[in-house]
C-alpha cells in the first residue's frame, strides 16, 4: 500500500490555522489533521478548509482529530501555547509553555508517533530542547522553526533596500529567535556579490542604514504585535517551506533551531543555525566561518539561552 504523507497540527490559533491554509494552498501533503483543546474551533477550521478544496492545487484529506491520529503522522507541528502579548519578550513565555508542552508531547508519544516534530511556539529554542527531552526522539527529528522567519525578514528588507528580488538575496540571521539574534554580514551576498560590493553601486548608501535594517528585522515581531496583536502569516509560510523540505527530501539549507554538539563552539542547546533539512530531519549543521565579532555575539546569544534553559528544565 502506498504511504500517505500526513501532517498533524497541534494548536489551531492564528499560526496553526494560517499554516494549515498555506499548506492546503501549496498542495504539500495528502492528509492534514487539526488538533486543539477547543474541538469546535478545530472542527470549524476543518470544515472551512475543506470547502476550499475545489480550488486547491491537489487533493488533500483534512479533518479535526485527536492525539491518536499522530501515530501515522510524518510530521507533528506544534503551534499551541500561550501567545506573546504586547510588551512581553519571547522568553517571558518559558514557564507557561514548557508546562503545556510536557502534556502535549506525552500525548503525542503515547499514540506511538515515530516521525518528526516541528516546533513553532515561542520561545522556540527552549521549547525545541524541551520536546527533544520529553519525546526521547533523536535530536535530528526535533526541529524548531528557529530563525527561518528572521532570515526571511532580513532577505526581504535587504531586497527592498537594494531593489533586488529577496529570493536572490542570500543572508542569514542566526542565534536565539529573539532579542540576542545576529546578522551574519560576513556571508551576506546578492547574486554571489558581497553586500559591501552592492553598497558601492548605491549612490546614496549610508553604512548605518544596514544597522537599521537589522534592528527592523530583530524588532519586527514587536512592531507587528503592536499593530495587529500577533504575527502569523510569515511564520506559517516558513513552516510550509520546512514541511516541503522534509516531505520532499530536499536537502535544503534553512536556518532552523537545531541541537548543537560542539558546532560553533556550543553544545547541549537548540539554537538558530543554517542546517540541511531532508526526510530524516536535520541531516547536517552548516558551520559558517564567522567573524570574531559574530562569534562573540553568537556565544552571548547561546549563553543567555543556556541560563534560561537550565531554569526551564529544572522541574523535569
Residue pairs with C-beta under 8 A, 6 or more apart in sequence:
4 30
4 31
5 29
5 30
5 31
5 74
5 247
6 29
6 30
6 31
6 32
6 33
6 69
6 72
6 73
6 74
6 75
7 23
7 28
7 29
7 31
7 32
7 33
7 73
7 74
7 75
7 76
7 77
7 243
8 32
8 33
8 35
8 65
8 69
8 70
8 73
8 75
8 76
8 77
8 108
9 16
9 19
9 20
9 32
9 33
9 34
9 35
9 77
9 79
10 16
10 35
10 36
10 76
10 77
10 78
10 79
10 80
10 104
10 108
11 35
11 36
11 78
11 79
11 80
11 81
11 121
12 20
12 34
12 35
12 36
12 38
12 41
12 42
12 45
12 79
13 79
13 80
13 83
14 83
14 230
14 232
15 79
15 120
15 121
15 230
15 232
15 235
15 236
15 239
16 34
16 36
16 77
16 79
16 80
17 45
18 232
18 233
18 235
18 236
19 77
19 79
19 120
19 235
19 236
19 239
19 240
20 32
20 34
20 45
20 49
20 62
21 49
21 236
22 236
22 237
22 239
22 240
23 29
23 32
23 60
23 240
23 243
24 32
24 49
24 52
24 53
24 56
24 60
24 62
25 56
25 57
26 57
26 240
26 244
27 56
27 57
27 58
27 60
28 240
28 243
28 244
28 247
29 60
29 74
29 243
29 247
30 59
30 60
30 61
31 60
31 61
31 62
32 49
32 60
32 61
32 62
32 63
33 62
33 63
33 64
33 65
33 69
33 70
33 73
34 42
34 45
34 46
34 62
34 63
34 64
34 65
35 42
35 64
35 65
35 66
35 67
35 69
35 70
36 42
36 64
36 80
39 64
42 64
42 65
43 64
45 64
46 62
46 63
46 64
49 62
50 62
53 59
53 60
53 62
67 107
67 108
67 110
67 111
68 111
69 111
70 76
70 108
70 111
70 113
71 111
71 112
71 113
73 113
73 115
74 115
74 116
74 246
74 247
75 115
75 116
75 117
75 118
75 243
75 246
75 247
76 108
76 113
76 115
76 116
76 117
76 118
77 117
77 118
77 119
77 120
77 239
77 243
78 101
78 104
78 117
78 118
78 119
78 120
78 121
78 127
78 131
79 120
79 121
79 239
80 100
80 104
80 121
81 93
81 96
81 97
81 100
81 101
81 121
81 122
81 127
82 93
82 96
82 97
82 100
83 230
84 90
84 92
84 93
84 122
84 221
84 225
84 230
85 225
86 225
86 226
86 229
89 178
89 179
90 122
90 123
90 124
90 177
90 178
90 179
90 221
91 123
91 126
91 178
91 179
91 308
93 122
93 123
94 123
94 126
94 308
94 311
94 312
95 312
97 121
97 122
97 123
97 127
98 126
98 127
98 130
98 312
98 313
98 316
101 121
101 127
101 130
101 131
101 134
102 130
102 134
102 316
105 117
105 130
105 131
105 134
105 135
106 134
108 117
108 135
109 134
109 135
109 136
115 141
116 141
116 142
116 143
116 246
116 281
117 131
117 135
117 137
117 141
117 142
117 143
118 143
118 144
118 145
118 239
118 242
118 243
118 246
119 127
119 128
119 131
119 142
119 143
119 144
119 145
119 257
120 145
120 235
120 239
121 127
122 177
122 178
123 176
123 177
123 178
123 308
124 144
124 145
124 146
124 177
124 257
125 144
125 146
125 176
125 177
125 178
125 257
125 269
125 270
125 271
125 272
125 305
126 270
126 305
126 308
126 309
126 312
127 144
128 142
128 143
128 144
128 146
128 257
128 259
128 270
129 259
129 269
129 270
129 309
129 313
130 312
130 313
130 316
131 142
132 139
132 142
132 259
132 270
133 313
133 316
134 316
135 142
138 281
139 258
139 259
139 261
139 282
140 259
140 280
140 281
140 282
140 283
141 280
141 281
141 282
142 259
142 270
142 281
143 242
143 246
143 256
143 257
143 258
143 277
143 281
143 282
144 177
144 256
144 257
144 258
144 270
144 272
145 177
145 235
145 238
145 239
145 242
145 256
145 257
146 177
146 255
146 256
146 257
146 258
146 270
146 271
146 272
146 273
147 172
147 173
147 174
147 175
147 177
147 181
147 255
147 256
147 257
147 272
148 238
148 241
148 242
148 254
148 255
148 256
148 272
149 177
149 231
149 234
149 235
149 238
150 173
150 177
150 181
150 217
150 218
150 220
150 255
150 272
151 171
151 172
151 173
151 255
152 166
152 234
152 237
152 238
153 173
153 216
153 217
153 220
153 234
154 171
154 172
154 173
154 183
154 213
154 214
154 217
155 166
155 167
155 169
155 170
155 171
156 166
157 213
157 216
157 217
158 164
158 166
158 169
158 171
158 188
158 190
158 195
158 213
159 165
159 166
159 167
159 168
159 169
160 166
161 209
161 213
162 169
162 190
162 198
162 202
164 190
164 191
164 198
168 190
168 191
169 188
169 189
169 190
170 187
170 188
170 189
170 190
171 183
171 184
171 185
171 187
171 188
171 189
171 195
172 183
172 184
172 187
172 188
172 255
172 274
172 288
173 181
173 182
173 183
173 184
173 217
173 255
173 272
174 181
174 182
174 184
174 255
174 271
174 272
174 273
174 274
174 288
174 298
175 181
175 182
175 271
175 272
175 297
175 298
175 301
175 302
176 271
176 272
176 301
176 302
176 304
176 305
177 257
177 272
179 218
180 297
180 300
180 301
180 304
180 305
181 218
181 272
181 301
182 294
182 297
182 298
182 301
183 214
183 217
184 288
184 290
184 294
185 195
185 210
185 291
185 294
186 288
186 289
186 290
186 291
186 294
187 288
188 194
188 195
189 195
190 198
195 210
199 205
199 207
199 210
216 223
220 231
221 231
224 230
224 231
225 231
241 252
241 254
242 254
242 256
242 277
244 250
245 251
245 252
245 254
245 277
245 278
246 277
246 278
246 279
246 281
247 279
248 279
249 278
249 279
250 277
250 278
251 276
251 277
251 278
251 283
252 276
252 277
252 278
253 274
253 275
253 276
253 277
253 286
254 274
254 275
254 277
255 272
255 273
255 274
255 275
256 272
256 273
256 275
256 277
256 282
257 270
257 271
257 272
258 270
258 271
258 272
258 273
258 275
258 282
258 285
259 268
259 269
259 270
259 282
260 266
260 267
260 268
260 269
260 270
260 271
260 273
260 285
260 302
261 267
261 268
263 273
263 285
263 287
264 273
264 287
264 290
264 295
264 298
264 302
265 295
265 299
266 298
266 299
266 302
268 306
269 302
269 305
269 306
269 309
270 305
271 301
271 302
271 305
273 285
273 286
273 287
274 285
274 286
274 288
275 282
275 283
275 284
275 285
275 286
276 282
276 283
276 284
276 286
277 283
290 298
